[in-house]
Amino acid sequence: STANAPEDDAPNRYSRPERTAYGRYGRDANSSGSSLPSNSLEKRIEELERELAKERQENARLMKMAQDKEELIGKLKEEIDLLNR
């Protein structure tokens, strides 16, 4: 699991404070004129965040499956070793 540490840091790069900063810039743009482009960008960001959450969930599920299979392989190798003796 220590090999996954760099991947675990990746979600932290785009943490909530940075996203709020983007939202703040969008609101500043709204005060100067058209709100439609900023609104659509915010909606797109939300859509991408939902998609990212789904992908992370799927990734975690696949990682768990791979880990379970590795454990099974190890157990089967031990059983084969015992049978060969």
C-alpha positions in Angstrom: 0.0 0.0 0.0 3.0 2.3 0.4 3.5 2.1 -3.4 0.1 3.9 -3.8 1.2 6.8 -1.6 2.0 9.1 -4.6 -1.5 8.4 -6.1 -3.1 9.2 -2.8 -1.5 12.7 -2.9 -3.0 13.4 -6.4 -6.5 14.1 -5.2 -5.1 16.5 -2.6 -3.6 18.7 -5.4 -7.1 19.8 -6.4 -8.5 20.2 -3.0 -11.6 22.1 -2.1 -9.8 25.5 -1.3 -8.4 25.6 -4.9 -11.9 24.9 -6.3 -13.4 27.6 -4.2 -10.7 29.9 -5.6 -11.9 29.1 -9.1 -15.5 29.8 -8.1 -14.4 33.1 -6.6 -12.8 34.1 -10.0 -15.9 33.1 -11.8 -18.1 35.3 -9.5 -15.7 38.2 -10.2 -16.3 37.7 -13.9 -20.1 37.6 -13.3 -20.0 41.1 -11.7 -18.4 42.5 -14.8 -21.0 41.3 -17.3 -22.2 38.0 -18.7 -22.9 35.3 -16.2 -23.7 32.6 -18.7 -20.2 31.5 -19.6 -19.1 31.4 -16.0 -22.3 29.5 -15.0 -21.6 26.9 -17.7 -18.0 26.6 -16.6 -19.2 26.0 -13.0 -21.7 23.4 -14.2 -18.9 21.7 -16.2 -16.6 21.7 -13.2 -19.3 20.1 -11.1 -20.0 17.5 -13.8 -16.3 16.7 -14.0 -16.0 16.4 -10.3 -18.9 13.9 -10.2 -17.3 12.0 -13.0 -13.9 12.0 -11.2 -15.6 10.7 -8.0 -17.2 7.8 -10.0 -13.8 7.0 -11.6 -12.0 7.1 -8.2 -14.7 4.8 -6.8 -14.2 2.4 -9.8 -10.5 2.6 -9.4 -10.7 1.7 -5.7 -13.0 -1.3 -6.5 -10.6 -2.6 -9.1 -7.6 -2.1 -6.8 -9.5 -4.2 -4.1 -10.2 -6.9 -6.7 -6.6 -7.0 -7.7 -5.5 -7.2 -4.1 -7.9 -10.0 -3.4 -6.7 -12.0 -6.4 -3.1 -11.5 -5.3 -4.0 -12.9 -1.9 -5.7 -15.9 -3.5 -2.7 -16.5 -5.7 -0.5 -16.5 -2.7 -2.7 -18.9 -0.8 -2.9 -21.3 -3.8 0.9 -21.2 -4.2 1.2 -22.2 -0.6 -1.3 -25.0 -1.1 0.5 -26.2 -4.2 3.8 -26.2 -2.2 2.2 -28.2 0.6 0.8 -30.8 -1.9 4.2 -31.1 -3.7 5.8 -32.1 -0.4 
